[in-house]
Amino acid sequence: YGTPPLPTALSEDLCDGFVVGGGASQVTRVGAALAEAEKIFWLQLVGTDITAAWSVQLAAVLSHARWPAVNCHQLYAVSTVRSAMTVTRGMTAVPDSPGLGIELDGDLIDRYRIEPKEKPYPHPNLLIAVRWPSGGSSYYAHTQQYWNDFEAGRIPPFVPGVYLEEIIDDGSAEWRDLAARAASGGVHSGTLDGTTK
């Protein structure tokens, strides 16, 4: 939603529906606009099972949130709630208990609690590589760089088999040189698509 702007998407009839994400105010505002336009959408609110419970509540009050939601809460190794959401044939019941309708697992939350630290960005001595299935690599000093390359069309948005790897500082001159070059922007080697060349 938003790219291109909704009036353009509607006048050109560019799609059957939309992907909607953001905070509560934005999602309800967009949901109302899409209902007025008679366009369906799915909610993409990625996070823990707390986020998934919030998404269920939002979907219940947004008339055109008819497509399956994307939450990714099932990817976490542990659940932060005492009873997991049950999904049957792609559907789940909307809880009617107070708040989001879930009970947090306080013991588990305490177990994983960490003290907040201010993290420098970009992180010093970070070198990451996007590894392409073709054998090529793209090196970056921080994740915003590869997002910028993706948005500018310099790298493909997704290729099956692509993965991200941290390149640990081994103290070598080669590592320092590559990290310094990556700090100025993506450093690419080989082909950046799914073909092997």
CYANA upper distance limits for C-alpha pairs under 8 A (distance plus 0.5 A):
  1 TYR  CA      5 PRO  CA      8.04
  1 TYR  CA      6 LEU  CA      7.59
  1 TYR  CA     18 PHE  CA      6.13
  1 TYR  CA     19 VAL  CA      6.31
  1 TYR  CA     20 VAL  CA      6.40
  2 GLY  CA      6 LEU  CA      6.33
  4 PRO  CA      8 THR  CA      6.81
  4 PRO  CA      9 ALA  CA      6.65
  5 PRO  CA      9 ALA  CA      6.83
  6 LEU  CA     10 LEU  CA      6.50
  7 PRO  CA     11 SER  CA      6.48
  8 THR  CA     12 GLU  CA      6.45
  9 ALA  CA     13 ASP  CA      6.17
  9 ALA  CA     14 LEU  CA      5.64
  9 ALA  CA     15 CYS  CA      7.65
 10 LEU  CA     14 LEU  CA      7.21
 10 LEU  CA     37 ALA  CA      8.27
 16 ASP  CA     39 LYS  CA      7.23
 16 ASP  CA     40 ILE  CA      7.73
 17 GLY  CA     39 LYS  CA      5.98
 17 GLY  CA     40 ILE  CA      5.34
 17 GLY  CA     41 PHE  CA      5.51
 17 GLY  CA     42 TRP  CA      8.46
 18 PHE  CA     39 LYS  CA      8.06
 18 PHE  CA     40 ILE  CA      7.10
 18 PHE  CA     41 PHE  CA      5.00
 18 PHE  CA     42 TRP  CA      7.03
 19 VAL  CA     41 PHE  CA      6.10
 19 VAL  CA     42 TRP  CA      5.72
 19 VAL  CA     43 LEU  CA      6.63
 19 VAL  CA     44 GLN  CA      7.00
 20 VAL  CA     27 VAL  CA      7.21
 20 VAL  CA     30 VAL  CA      8.02
 20 VAL  CA     41 PHE  CA      7.17
 20 VAL  CA     42 TRP  CA      6.62
 20 VAL  CA     43 LEU  CA      5.47
 20 VAL  CA     44 GLN  CA      6.35
 21 GLY  CA     26 GLN  CA      8.37
 21 GLY  CA     27 VAL  CA      6.70
 21 GLY  CA     43 LEU  CA      6.37
 21 GLY  CA     44 GLN  CA      5.59
 21 GLY  CA     45 LEU  CA      6.14
 22 GLY  CA     26 GLN  CA      6.39
 22 GLY  CA     27 VAL  CA      6.37
 22 GLY  CA     45 LEU  CA      7.64
 23 GLY  CA     27 VAL  CA      6.52
 24 ALA  CA     28 THR  CA      6.59
 25 SER  CA     29 ARG  CA      6.58
 26 GLN  CA     30 VAL  CA      6.52
 27 VAL  CA     31 GLY  CA      6.32
 28 THR  CA     32 ALA  CA      6.63
 28 THR  CA     58 LEU  CA      8.35
 28 THR  CA     62 LEU  CA      7.75
 29 ARG  CA     33 ALA  CA      6.88
 30 VAL  CA     34 LEU  CA      6.63
 31 GLY  CA     35 ALA  CA      6.61
 31 GLY  CA     62 LEU  CA      6.51
 31 GLY  CA     63 SER  CA      8.27
 31 GLY  CA     64 HIS  CA      7.46
 31 GLY  CA     65 ALA  CA      7.97
 32 ALA  CA     36 GLU  CA      6.74
 32 ALA  CA     62 LEU  CA      7.93
 33 ALA  CA     37 ALA  CA      6.83
 34 LEU  CA     38 GLU  CA      6.45
 34 LEU  CA     39 LYS  CA      5.64
 34 LEU  CA     40 ILE  CA      7.32
 34 LEU  CA     41 PHE  CA      8.41
 34 LEU  CA     64 HIS  CA      7.61
 35 ALA  CA     39 LYS  CA      6.57
 35 ALA  CA     40 ILE  CA      7.83
 35 ALA  CA     63 SER  CA      7.21
 35 ALA  CA     64 HIS  CA      6.18
 38 GLU  CA     64 HIS  CA      8.05
 39 LYS  CA     64 HIS  CA      7.25
 40 ILE  CA     64 HIS  CA      5.19
 40 ILE  CA     65 ALA  CA      6.42
 40 ILE  CA     66 ARG  CA      6.58
 40 ILE  CA     67 TRP  CA      7.69
 41 PHE  CA     64 HIS  CA      6.74
 41 PHE  CA     65 ALA  CA      5.54
 41 PHE  CA     66 ARG  CA      6.69
 41 PHE  CA     67 TRP  CA      6.37
 42 TRP  CA     65 ALA  CA      5.90
 42 TRP  CA     66 ARG  CA      6.92
 42 TRP  CA     67 TRP  CA      5.29
 42 TRP  CA     68 PRO  CA      6.38
 42 TRP  CA     69 ALA  CA      5.74
 42 TRP  CA     70 VAL  CA      7.98
 43 LEU  CA     55 SER  CA      7.63
 43 LEU  CA     59 ALA  CA      7.92
 43 LEU  CA     65 ALA  CA      7.30
 43 LEU  CA     67 TRP  CA      8.44
 43 LEU  CA     68 PRO  CA      8.11
 43 LEU  CA     69 ALA  CA      5.39
 43 LEU  CA     70 VAL  CA      6.79
 44 GLN  CA     69 ALA  CA      6.39
 44 GLN  CA     70 VAL  CA      5.16
 44 GLN  CA     71 ASN  CA      6.60
 45 LEU  CA     51 THR  CA      7.25
 45 LEU  CA     52 ALA  CA      7.77
 45 LEU  CA     55 SER  CA      7.10
 45 LEU  CA     69 ALA  CA      8.30
 45 LEU  CA     70 VAL  CA      6.87
 45 LEU  CA     71 ASN  CA      5.76
 46 VAL  CA     51 THR  CA      7.32
 46 VAL  CA     52 ALA  CA      8.01
 46 VAL  CA     70 VAL  CA      7.06
 46 VAL  CA     71 ASN  CA      4.70
 46 VAL  CA     72 CYS  CA      6.13
 46 VAL  CA     73 HIS  CA      7.55
 47 GLY  CA     51 THR  CA      5.80
 47 GLY  CA     52 ALA  CA      7.48
 47 GLY  CA     71 ASN  CA      6.55
 47 GLY  CA     72 CYS  CA      6.78
 47 GLY  CA     73 HIS  CA      6.09
 48 THR  CA     52 ALA  CA      7.01
 48 THR  CA     71 ASN  CA      8.19
 48 THR  CA     72 CYS  CA      7.83
 48 THR  CA     73 HIS  CA      4.99
 48 THR  CA     74 GLN  CA      8.28
 48 THR  CA     76 TYR  CA      7.59
 48 THR  CA     79 SER  CA      8.16
 48 THR  CA     80 THR  CA      8.00
 49 ASP  CA     53 ALA  CA      6.60
 49 ASP  CA     73 HIS  CA      5.46
 49 ASP  CA     74 GLN  CA      7.96
 49 ASP  CA     79 SER  CA      7.22
 49 ASP  CA     80 THR  CA      7.23
 49 ASP  CA     81 VAL  CA      7.59
 49 ASP  CA     84 ALA  CA      8.35
 49 ASP  CA     85 MET  CA      8.47
 50 ILE  CA     54 TRP  CA      6.86
 50 ILE  CA     80 THR  CA      7.78
 50 ILE  CA     81 VAL  CA      7.91
 50 ILE  CA    102 ILE  CA      8.33
 51 THR  CA     55 SER  CA      6.61
 51 THR  CA     71 ASN  CA      7.71
 51 THR  CA     73 HIS  CA      8.12
 52 ALA  CA     56 VAL  CA      6.77
 52 ALA  CA     71 ASN  CA      6.10
 52 ALA  CA     73 HIS  CA      6.96
 53 ALA  CA     57 GLN  CA      6.97
 53 ALA  CA     85 MET  CA      8.41
 53 ALA  CA    100 LEU  CA      6.57
 53 ALA  CA    101 GLY  CA      7.95
 53 ALA  CA    102 ILE  CA      7.75
 54 TRP  CA     58 LEU  CA      6.80
 54 TRP  CA    100 LEU  CA      6.49
 55 SER  CA     59 ALA  CA      6.52
 55 SER  CA     69 ALA  CA      8.28
 55 SER  CA     71 ASN  CA      8.27
 56 VAL  CA     60 ALA  CA      6.65
 56 VAL  CA     94 VAL  CA      6.84
 57 GLN  CA     61 VAL  CA      7.36
 57 GLN  CA     94 VAL  CA      7.06
 57 GLN  CA    100 LEU  CA      7.39
 58 LEU  CA     62 LEU  CA      6.79
 59 ALA  CA     63 SER  CA      8.07
 59 ALA  CA     65 ALA  CA      6.02
 59 ALA  CA     66 ARG  CA      8.37
 60 ALA  CA     65 ALA  CA      8.47
 60 ALA  CA     94 VAL  CA      7.62
 68 PRO  CA     90 GLY  CA      7.66
 79 SER  CA     84 ALA  CA      7.86
 80 THR  CA    104 LEU  CA      6.32
 80 THR  CA    105 ASP  CA      5.87
 80 THR  CA    106 GLY  CA      8.39
 80 THR  CA    108 LEU  CA      7.09
 80 THR  CA    109 ILE  CA      7.03
 81 VAL  CA    102 ILE  CA      7.07
 81 VAL  CA    103 GLU  CA      6.02
 81 VAL  CA    104 LEU  CA      4.75
 81 VAL  CA    105 ASP  CA      5.39
 82 ARG  CA    102 ILE  CA      8.15
 82 ARG  CA    103 GLU  CA      6.23
 82 ARG  CA    104 LEU  CA      6.41
 82 ARG  CA    105 ASP  CA      5.72
 83 SER  CA    102 ILE  CA      8.04
 83 SER  CA    103 GLU  CA      7.87
 85 MET  CA     92 THR  CA      7.57
 86 THR  CA     92 THR  CA      6.44
 86 THR  CA     93 ALA  CA      8.32
 87 VAL  CA     91 MET  CA      5.79
 87 VAL  CA     92 THR  CA      5.29
 88 THR  CA     92 THR  CA      6.94
 94 VAL  CA    101 GLY  CA      8.45
 95 PRO  CA    100 LEU  CA      7.77
 95 PRO  CA    101 GLY  CA      5.32
 95 PRO  CA    102 ILE  CA      7.98
 96 ASP  CA    101 GLY  CA      6.31
 97 SER  CA    101 GLY  CA      4.99
 97 SER  CA    102 ILE  CA      7.93
 98 PRO  CA    102 ILE  CA      8.50
105 ASP  CA    109 ILE  CA      6.78
106 GLY  CA    110 ASP  CA      6.55
107 ASP  CA    111 ARG  CA      6.66
108 LEU  CA    112 TYR  CA      6.90
109 ILE  CA    113 ARG  CA      6.46
119 LYS  CA    123 HIS  CA      7.76
120 PRO  CA    124 PRO  CA      7.85
122 PRO  CA    126 LEU  CA      8.45
122 PRO  CA    141 ALA  CA      7.72
122 PRO  CA    142 HIS  CA      6.31
123 HIS  CA    141 ALA  CA      8.43
123 HIS  CA    142 HIS  CA      7.69
125 ASN  CA    141 ALA  CA      8.43
125 ASN  CA    169 ASP  CA      7.59
125 ASN  CA    179 ALA  CA      8.07
126 LEU  CA    141 ALA  CA      6.08
126 LEU  CA    142 HIS  CA      7.43
126 LEU  CA    166 GLU  CA      8.03
126 LEU  CA    167 ILE  CA      8.12
126 LEU  CA    168 ILE  CA      8.22
126 LEU  CA    169 ASP  CA      8.49
126 LEU  CA    179 ALA  CA      8.06
127 LEU  CA    139 TYR  CA      7.41
127 LEU  CA    140 TYR  CA      6.36
127 LEU  CA    141 ALA  CA      5.37
127 LEU  CA    142 HIS  CA      7.69
127 LEU  CA    166 GLU  CA      6.53
127 LEU  CA    167 ILE  CA      5.86
127 LEU  CA    168 ILE  CA      7.64
127 LEU  CA    169 ASP  CA      8.38
127 LEU  CA    179 ALA  CA      6.33
127 LEU  CA    182 ALA  CA      8.06
128 ILE  CA    139 TYR  CA      6.16
128 ILE  CA    140 TYR  CA      5.81
128 ILE  CA    141 ALA  CA      6.79
128 ILE  CA    142 HIS  CA      7.62
128 ILE  CA    164 LEU  CA      7.47
128 ILE  CA    165 GLU  CA      6.15
128 ILE  CA    166 GLU  CA      4.89
128 ILE  CA    167 ILE  CA      6.02
129 ALA  CA    137 SER  CA      6.67
129 ALA  CA    138 SER  CA      5.92
129 ALA  CA    139 TYR  CA      4.92
129 ALA  CA    140 TYR  CA      6.83
129 ALA  CA    164 LEU  CA      6.25
129 ALA  CA    165 GLU  CA      5.69
129 ALA  CA    166 GLU  CA      6.76
129 ALA  CA    167 ILE  CA      7.35
130 VAL  CA    137 SER  CA      6.06
130 VAL  CA    138 SER  CA      5.55
130 VAL  CA    139 TYR  CA      6.93
130 VAL  CA    162 VAL  CA      7.52
130 VAL  CA    163 TYR  CA      6.32
130 VAL  CA    164 LEU  CA      5.12
130 VAL  CA    165 GLU  CA      6.94
131 ARG  CA    135 GLY  CA      7.41
131 ARG  CA    136 GLY  CA      6.78
131 ARG  CA    137 SER  CA      5.25
131 ARG  CA    138 SER  CA      7.25
131 ARG  CA    162 VAL  CA      6.15
131 ARG  CA    163 TYR  CA      5.83
131 ARG  CA    164 LEU  CA      6.58
131 ARG  CA    165 GLU  CA      7.73
132 TRP  CA    136 GLY  CA      5.73
132 TRP  CA    137 SER  CA      6.38
132 TRP  CA    159 VAL  CA      8.04
132 TRP  CA    161 GLY  CA      7.52
132 TRP  CA    162 VAL  CA      5.30
132 TRP  CA    163 TYR  CA      7.45
132 TRP  CA    191 THR  CA      8.22
132 TRP  CA    192 LEU  CA      6.35
132 TRP  CA    193 ASP  CA      6.97
132 TRP  CA    194 GLY  CA      7.29
133 PRO  CA    159 VAL  CA      8.21
133 PRO  CA    160 PRO  CA      8.05
133 PRO  CA    161 GLY  CA      6.01
133 PRO  CA    162 VAL  CA      6.22
133 PRO  CA    193 ASP  CA      7.65
133 PRO  CA    194 GLY  CA      5.88
133 PRO  CA    195 THR  CA      7.51
133 PRO  CA    196 THR  CA      7.58
134 SER  CA    190 GLY  CA      8.21
134 SER  CA    191 THR  CA      6.63
134 SER  CA    192 LEU  CA      7.25
134 SER  CA    193 ASP  CA      6.67
134 SER  CA    194 GLY  CA      5.84
134 SER  CA    195 THR  CA      5.47
134 SER  CA    196 THR  CA      4.63
134 SER  CA    197 LYS  CA      6.93
135 GLY  CA    190 GLY  CA      7.14
135 GLY  CA    191 THR  CA      7.59
135 GLY  CA    196 THR  CA      7.33
136 GLY  CA    188 HIS  CA      7.98
136 GLY  CA    189 SER  CA      5.91
136 GLY  CA    190 GLY  CA      4.49
136 GLY  CA    191 THR  CA      5.43
136 GLY  CA    192 LEU  CA      6.16
137 SER  CA    188 HIS  CA      6.32
137 SER  CA    189 SER  CA      5.84
137 SER  CA    190 GLY  CA      6.97
137 SER  CA    191 THR  CA      8.27
137 SER  CA    192 LEU  CA      7.56
138 SER  CA    186 GLY  CA      6.70
138 SER  CA    187 VAL  CA      6.01
138 SER  CA    188 HIS  CA      4.87
138 SER  CA    189 SER  CA      6.92
138 SER  CA    192 LEU  CA      8.37
139 TYR  CA    178 LEU  CA      8.42
139 TYR  CA    182 ALA  CA      6.45
139 TYR  CA    186 GLY  CA      6.03
139 TYR  CA    187 VAL  CA      5.51
139 TYR  CA    188 HIS  CA      6.89
140 TYR  CA    145 GLN  CA      6.88
140 TYR  CA    146 TYR  CA      7.33
140 TYR  CA    179 ALA  CA      8.07
140 TYR  CA    182 ALA  CA      5.29
140 TYR  CA    183 ALA  CA      7.18
140 TYR  CA    185 GLY  CA      7.06
140 TYR  CA    186 GLY  CA      5.72
140 TYR  CA    187 VAL  CA      7.31
141 ALA  CA    145 GLN  CA      7.88
141 ALA  CA    179 ALA  CA      6.98
141 ALA  CA    182 ALA  CA      5.83
141 ALA  CA    183 ALA  CA      5.48
141 ALA  CA    185 GLY  CA      8.20
142 HIS  CA    146 TYR  CA      8.16
142 HIS  CA    183 ALA  CA      8.35
143 THR  CA    147 TRP  CA      6.96
144 GLN  CA    148 ASN  CA      6.61
145 GLN  CA    149 ASP  CA      6.79
145 GLN  CA    185 GLY  CA      6.83
145 GLN  CA    186 GLY  CA      7.17
146 TYR  CA    150 PHE  CA      6.57
146 TYR  CA    186 GLY  CA      7.42
147 TRP  CA    151 GLU  CA      6.68
148 ASN  CA    152 ALA  CA      6.60
149 ASP  CA    153 GLY  CA      6.69
149 ASP  CA    154 ARG  CA      5.53
149 ASP  CA    155 ILE  CA      6.37
149 ASP  CA    186 GLY  CA      7.99
150 PHE  CA    154 ARG  CA      6.37
150 PHE  CA    155 ILE  CA      5.61
150 PHE  CA    156 PRO  CA      6.85
150 PHE  CA    157 PRO  CA      6.39
155 ILE  CA    192 LEU  CA      7.18
156 PRO  CA    192 LEU  CA      7.69
156 PRO  CA    193 ASP  CA      7.29
158 PHE  CA    162 VAL  CA      7.83
159 VAL  CA    193 ASP  CA      7.02
159 VAL  CA    194 GLY  CA      6.26
160 PRO  CA    194 GLY  CA      7.49
161 GLY  CA    194 GLY  CA      8.30
169 ASP  CA    175 TRP  CA      6.83
169 ASP  CA    176 ARG  CA      8.32
170 ASP  CA    175 TRP  CA      7.38
171 GLY  CA    175 TRP  CA      7.40
171 GLY  CA    176 ARG  CA      7.95
172 SER  CA    176 ARG  CA      6.99
173 ALA  CA    177 ASP  CA      6.54
174 GLU  CA    178 LEU  CA      6.64
175 TRP  CA    179 ALA  CA      6.50
176 ARG  CA    180 ALA  CA      6.55
177 ASP  CA    181 ARG  CA      6.74
178 LEU  CA    182 ALA  CA      6.53
178 LEU  CA    187 VAL  CA      8.48
179 ALA  CA    183 ALA  CA      6.63
180 ALA  CA    184 SER  CA      7.62
181 ARG  CA    185 GLY  CA      7.51
181 ARG  CA    186 GLY  CA      8.45
181 ARG  CA    187 VAL  CA      7.43
182 ALA  CA    186 GLY  CA      5.91
182 ALA  CA    187 VAL  CA      6.18
191 THR  CA    195 THR  CA      8.31
191 THR  CA    196 THR  CA      8.46
191 THR  CA    197 LYS  CA      7.71
